[in-house]
């Protein structure tokens, strides 16, 4: 059985299953989901808890199997937690997890909670994961993307009795808040809690939020690609400044930008040779959101523009490796800003 994290509270009000699997990389949401399951279990008499962390392919699963197959001397019901940080339990672990899934059926004395990172498609279709999902409830913990973040913040503020101003002023406040905490959901939660301590229930102004919320944003170099292709100049500048402040390697940032330019050029050439756009995108392994961005951007870019961007990417490649090019900044981060903004401007939607 599959559920979203948003469906979990309603599910727990109705019934408690003997097995839960949480998988995803969003630490805050995974922790909250696990806490909700534990709290419901404790209220139903699961008063003892055992925890196991699987380390390495040669991990000894015997203690895990024994915990799930025996009753405690001090409690009628117990929670058995199994953490697999790598998401790869190995051959022995695969067999053990399938056995645990089999034991869970009809056993209301043990509640098993399996905690996993984000899983790829192959792992989600493996025998052990399918067995766990079939015997209990699997919950995928999805990240809160930047576009969803203002609404997430507003929802969390509402839960503690606070809200931003109505209309455009409130939207500016939420956008400011989101810019400050992007990519760092645990810190976002802490900043929201801070506002609850500093101000009473009711309406918050932009000035109050600006004074209280610390810049704790963390940027992903591959999210930068999405911002560039979406033509969002201010966001691109903020992300590159943030990546520099975080100590990211300039060569990795350059790779992300240059690879998009090269992919756009290869797809444009393939289409000029008569290849349909869907096939050209597939051959370049462009999927999901990136595929939608490419579909929007390609009609905007001329062959001449992409050739110029390719040359610029070649020059910046040299700069980030210590070379100099006349007419270009010597500082790698300034050169990266110039390259990124050149592509961003070419991708910007027509006004």
C-alpha positions as CSV (number, residue, x, y, z in Angstrom):
1,X,0.0,0.0,0.0
2,X,1.3,3.4,-0.9
3,X,0.5,6.7,0.8
4,X,1.8,10.3,0.5
5,X,3.1,12.0,3.6
6,X,0.1,14.3,3.5
7,X,-2.2,11.3,3.8
8,X,-0.5,9.8,6.8
9,X,-2.3,11.7,9.6
10,X,-5.7,10.7,8.3
11,X,-4.6,7.1,7.9
12,X,-3.3,6.9,11.4
13,X,-6.6,8.2,12.8
14,X,-8.3,5.2,11.2
15,X,-5.9,2.3,11.6
16,X,-2.4,1.3,12.5
17,X,-0.7,-1.2,10.2
18,X,2.0,-3.6,11.4
19,X,4.6,-2.4,9.0
20,X,5.6,1.1,7.7
21,X,8.3,2.0,5.2
22,X,9.5,5.6,4.9
23,X,11.8,6.5,2.0
24,X,13.1,9.9,1.0
25,X,15.9,12.4,1.6
26,X,13.9,15.2,3.3
27,X,15.1,14.7,6.9
28,X,12.5,16.9,8.6
29,X,9.5,15.4,6.9
30,X,10.8,11.8,7.4
31,X,11.4,12.6,11.1
32,X,7.9,14.0,11.5
33,X,6.3,11.1,9.7
34,X,8.2,8.6,11.9
35,X,7.3,10.6,15.1
36,X,3.6,10.5,14.1
37,X,3.7,6.7,13.7
38,X,5.5,6.2,17.0
39,X,3.1,8.5,18.9
40,X,0.1,6.5,17.5
41,X,1.8,3.2,18.3
42,X,2.6,4.3,21.9
43,X,-1.0,5.3,22.4
44,X,-2.0,1.8,21.4
45,X,0.3,0.0,23.8
46,X,3.6,-0.3,21.9
47,X,5.7,0.8,24.8
48,X,9.1,-0.7,24.0
49,X,11.3,0.2,21.1
50,X,14.3,-1.4,19.5
51,X,16.4,0.3,16.8
52,X,18.9,-1.2,14.3
53,X,21.1,0.6,11.8
54,X,22.3,-1.5,8.9
55,X,26.0,-0.8,8.1
56,X,27.5,-2.6,5.2
57,X,26.6,-5.5,3.0
58,X,27.9,-8.0,5.6
59,X,25.6,-6.8,8.4
60,X,24.3,-9.5,10.7
61,X,20.5,-9.5,10.5
62,X,20.0,-12.2,13.1
63,X,19.3,-9.6,15.9
64,X,16.8,-7.8,13.7
65,X,15.0,-11.0,12.9
66,X,15.0,-12.1,16.6
67,X,13.6,-8.7,17.7
68,X,10.7,-9.0,15.3
69,X,10.0,-12.6,16.0
70,X,9.9,-12.5,19.8
71,X,7.8,-10.7,22.4
72,X,9.4,-8.4,25.0
73,X,9.5,-9.5,28.7
74,X,8.4,-6.1,29.8
75,X,5.8,-5.0,27.2
76,X,3.0,-6.7,25.2
77,X,3.8,-4.7,22.1
78,X,7.0,-3.2,20.7
79,X,8.3,-1.1,17.9
80,X,11.2,-2.4,15.8
81,X,13.0,0.3,13.7
82,X,15.3,-0.7,10.9
83,X,17.5,2.0,9.3
84,X,19.2,1.3,6.0
85,X,21.1,4.6,5.3
86,X,22.5,3.3,2.0
87,X,19.1,2.0,0.7
88,X,21.0,-1.1,-0.3
89,X,20.5,-4.0,2.2
90,X,22.5,-6.5,0.2
91,X,21.6,-10.1,-0.5
92,X,21.2,-11.2,3.1
93,X,19.3,-8.0,3.9
94,X,17.0,-8.6,1.0
95,X,16.1,-12.0,2.3
96,X,15.7,-10.8,5.8
97,X,13.4,-7.9,4.8
98,X,11.2,-10.3,2.8
99,X,11.0,-12.5,5.9
100,X,10.2,-9.5,8.1
101,X,7.4,-8.6,5.6
102,X,6.0,-12.1,5.8
103,X,6.1,-12.1,9.6
104,X,4.3,-8.8,9.8
105,X,1.1,-10.2,8.4
106,X,-1.3,-10.9,11.3
107,X,1.2,-10.0,14.0
108,X,-0.1,-7.1,16.0
109,X,2.5,-7.5,18.8
110,X,5.3,-5.9,16.7
111,X,5.2,-2.7,14.7
112,X,8.1,-2.5,12.2
113,X,9.3,0.8,10.9
114,X,11.8,0.7,8.0
115,X,13.6,4.0,7.3
116,X,15.3,4.4,3.9
117,X,16.8,7.2,1.8
118,X,15.4,8.3,-1.6
119,X,15.3,5.2,-3.8
120,X,15.8,4.8,-7.5
121,X,13.2,3.1,-9.7
122,X,15.2,-0.2,-9.8
123,X,15.2,-0.4,-6.0
124,X,11.5,0.4,-5.7
125,X,10.7,-2.6,-7.9
126,X,13.1,-5.0,-6.1
127,X,11.7,-8.1,-4.4
128,X,12.5,-6.9,-0.9
129,X,10.9,-3.5,-1.3
130,X,7.8,-5.0,-3.1
131,X,7.4,-7.4,-0.2
132,X,7.5,-4.6,2.4
133,X,5.1,-2.4,0.4
134,X,2.7,-5.3,0.0
135,X,2.7,-6.2,3.7
136,X,2.4,-2.7,5.0
137,X,2.4,1.0,4.1
138,X,5.1,2.7,2.0
139,X,5.4,6.4,2.2
140,X,7.5,8.4,-0.1
141,X,8.9,11.6,1.5
142,X,9.2,14.1,-1.3
143,X,11.2,17.3,-1.1
144,X,9.4,20.6,-1.0
145,X,10.5,22.3,-4.2
146,X,11.1,26.1,-4.4
147,X,7.8,26.7,-6.1
148,X,5.9,24.9,-3.3
149,X,7.9,26.5,-0.5
150,X,5.8,29.7,0.1
151,X,2.6,27.7,0.5
152,X,4.4,25.3,2.8
153,X,5.6,28.2,4.9
154,X,2.1,29.7,5.1
155,X,0.7,26.3,6.1
156,X,3.3,25.9,8.9
157,X,2.7,29.5,10.1
158,X,-1.1,28.8,10.2
159,X,-0.5,25.7,12.3
160,X,1.0,27.9,15.0
161,X,-1.7,30.6,14.7
162,X,0.2,33.1,12.5
163,X,-0.3,34.4,9.0
164,X,1.1,36.9,6.6
165,X,-0.7,40.0,5.3
166,X,-3.4,39.5,2.6
167,X,-2.7,40.1,-1.0
168,X,0.5,41.2,-2.7
169,X,2.2,42.3,0.6
170,X,1.8,38.8,2.0
171,X,3.1,37.1,-1.1
172,X,6.2,39.3,-1.0
173,X,6.7,38.2,2.6
174,X,6.4,34.5,1.7
175,X,8.7,34.9,-1.2
176,X,11.3,36.6,1.0
177,X,11.0,33.9,3.6
178,X,11.4,31.2,0.9
179,X,14.5,32.8,-0.5
180,X,16.1,32.8,2.9
181,X,15.5,29.1,3.6
182,X,15.5,27.4,0.2
183,X,17.1,24.0,0.2
184,X,17.2,23.8,4.0
185,X,13.8,22.6,5.3
186,X,14.9,21.8,8.8
187,X,16.2,25.3,9.2
188,X,13.0,26.6,7.7
189,X,11.1,24.8,10.4
190,X,13.3,26.4,13.0
191,X,12.8,29.9,11.6
192,X,9.1,29.4,11.6
193,X,9.2,28.2,15.2
194,X,11.3,31.3,16.0
195,X,8.6,33.6,14.7
196,X,6.1,31.7,17.0
197,X,8.3,32.6,20.0
198,X,8.9,36.2,19.0
199,X,5.4,37.2,18.0
200,X,1.9,36.4,19.2
201,X,-0.7,34.6,17.1
202,X,-2.1,36.8,14.3
203,X,-0.7,38.7,11.3
204,X,3.0,39.1,10.6
205,X,4.4,42.0,8.6
206,X,7.3,41.8,6.1
207,X,9.4,43.9,8.5
208,X,8.9,41.4,11.3
209,X,9.8,38.5,9.1
210,X,12.9,40.3,7.7
211,X,14.1,41.1,11.2
212,X,13.7,37.6,12.5
213,X,14.5,35.2,9.6
214,X,18.1,34.3,9.1
215,X,19.5,33.5,5.6
216,X,20.0,29.7,5.9
217,X,19.4,28.8,2.2
218,X,21.4,25.9,0.7
219,X,21.6,25.7,-3.0
220,X,21.9,22.6,-5.3
221,X,24.1,23.2,-8.3
222,X,21.7,21.1,-10.5
223,X,18.7,23.3,-9.3
224,X,20.7,26.2,-10.8
225,X,20.2,24.6,-14.2
226,X,16.4,24.8,-13.7
227,X,16.6,28.5,-12.7
228,X,18.8,29.3,-15.8
229,X,16.5,27.5,-18.2
230,X,13.5,29.2,-16.7
231,X,15.1,32.6,-17.4
232,X,15.0,33.8,-13.8
233,X,17.9,36.3,-13.6
234,X,17.6,37.3,-9.9
235,X,17.3,33.8,-8.7
236,X,20.3,32.7,-10.8
237,X,22.4,35.5,-9.4
238,X,21.3,34.6,-5.8
239,X,22.1,30.9,-6.4
240,X,25.5,31.4,-7.8
241,X,26.4,33.8,-4.9
242,X,25.1,31.2,-2.5
243,X,27.1,28.4,-4.1
244,X,30.2,30.5,-3.9
245,X,29.6,31.2,-0.2
246,X,29.0,27.5,0.5
247,X,32.4,26.7,-1.0
248,X,31.1,24.8,-4.1
249,X,33.7,24.0,-6.7
250,X,33.5,26.5,-9.7
251,X,34.3,23.6,-12.1
252,X,31.1,21.8,-11.0
253,X,28.9,24.9,-11.5
254,X,30.5,25.4,-14.9
255,X,29.8,21.8,-15.8
256,X,26.1,22.2,-15.0
257,X,25.7,25.3,-17.2
258,X,27.9,24.1,-20.0
259,X,26.3,20.7,-20.2
260,X,22.9,22.4,-20.8
261,X,24.4,24.5,-23.6
262,X,25.9,21.5,-25.2
263,X,22.7,19.5,-24.9
264,X,20.6,22.3,-26.4
265,X,23.1,22.5,-29.3
266,X,23.0,18.8,-30.0
267,X,19.2,18.7,-29.9
268,X,19.0,21.7,-32.2
269,X,21.4,20.1,-34.7
270,X,19.4,16.8,-34.5
271,X,16.1,18.6,-35.2
272,X,17.8,20.5,-38.1
273,X,18.7,17.0,-39.5
274,X,15.1,16.0,-39.4
275,X,14.9,14.2,-36.0
276,X,11.6,14.9,-34.1
277,X,12.0,16.8,-30.9
278,X,10.7,14.0,-28.6
279,X,13.3,11.6,-30.0
280,X,16.1,14.2,-29.8
281,X,15.2,14.8,-26.2
282,X,15.2,11.1,-25.4
283,X,18.5,10.5,-27.0
284,X,20.0,13.2,-24.8
285,X,18.4,11.7,-21.7
286,X,16.4,14.8,-21.0
287,X,13.4,14.0,-18.8
288,X,10.8,15.5,-16.4
289,X,11.0,19.2,-15.6
290,X,14.2,19.6,-17.6
291,X,12.4,18.2,-20.7
292,X,9.6,20.7,-20.3
293,X,12.1,23.5,-20.0
294,X,14.0,22.4,-23.1
295,X,10.8,22.2,-25.1
296,X,10.0,25.8,-24.1
297,X,13.5,27.2,-24.6
298,X,14.6,25.6,-27.9
299,X,12.3,27.7,-30.2
300,X,13.7,30.8,-28.6
301,X,17.4,30.0,-29.4
302,X,18.9,30.6,-32.8
303,X,21.9,28.6,-34.1
304,X,24.0,31.7,-33.8
305,X,23.1,32.2,-30.2
306,X,24.0,28.7,-29.2
307,X,27.3,28.9,-31.1
308,X,28.1,32.0,-29.2
309,X,27.1,30.4,-25.9
310,X,29.3,27.3,-26.7
311,X,32.3,29.6,-27.3
312,X,31.6,31.4,-24.0
313,X,31.4,28.1,-22.1
314,X,34.7,27.1,-23.6
315,X,36.3,30.4,-22.4
316,X,34.9,30.1,-18.9
317,X,36.1,26.5,-18.8
318,X,39.6,27.9,-19.1
319,X,39.0,30.6,-16.5
320,X,37.8,28.2,-13.8
321,X,41.0,26.2,-14.5
322,X,43.3,29.2,-14.0
323,X,43.6,30.6,-17.6
324,X,42.8,34.1,-18.7
325,X,40.8,35.4,-21.7
326,X,40.8,39.0,-22.9
327,X,37.4,40.7,-22.3
328,X,36.4,38.2,-19.6
329,X,36.7,38.5,-15.8
330,X,39.7,36.8,-14.3
331,X,37.7,35.7,-11.2
332,X,36.0,32.4,-11.9
333,X,32.8,33.3,-10.1
334,X,32.4,36.5,-12.0
335,X,32.9,34.6,-15.2
336,X,30.3,32.0,-14.2
337,X,27.8,34.8,-13.4
338,X,28.4,36.3,-16.9
339,X,28.0,32.9,-18.6
340,X,24.9,31.9,-16.6
341,X,23.2,35.3,-17.2
342,X,23.9,35.1,-20.9
343,X,22.1,31.7,-21.1
344,X,19.4,32.9,-18.7
345,X,18.7,36.0,-20.8
346,X,18.4,33.9,-23.9
347,X,15.9,31.6,-22.1
348,X,13.8,34.3,-20.5
349,X,10.1,34.2,-21.5
350,X,9.0,37.0,-23.8
351,X,7.3,39.8,-21.9
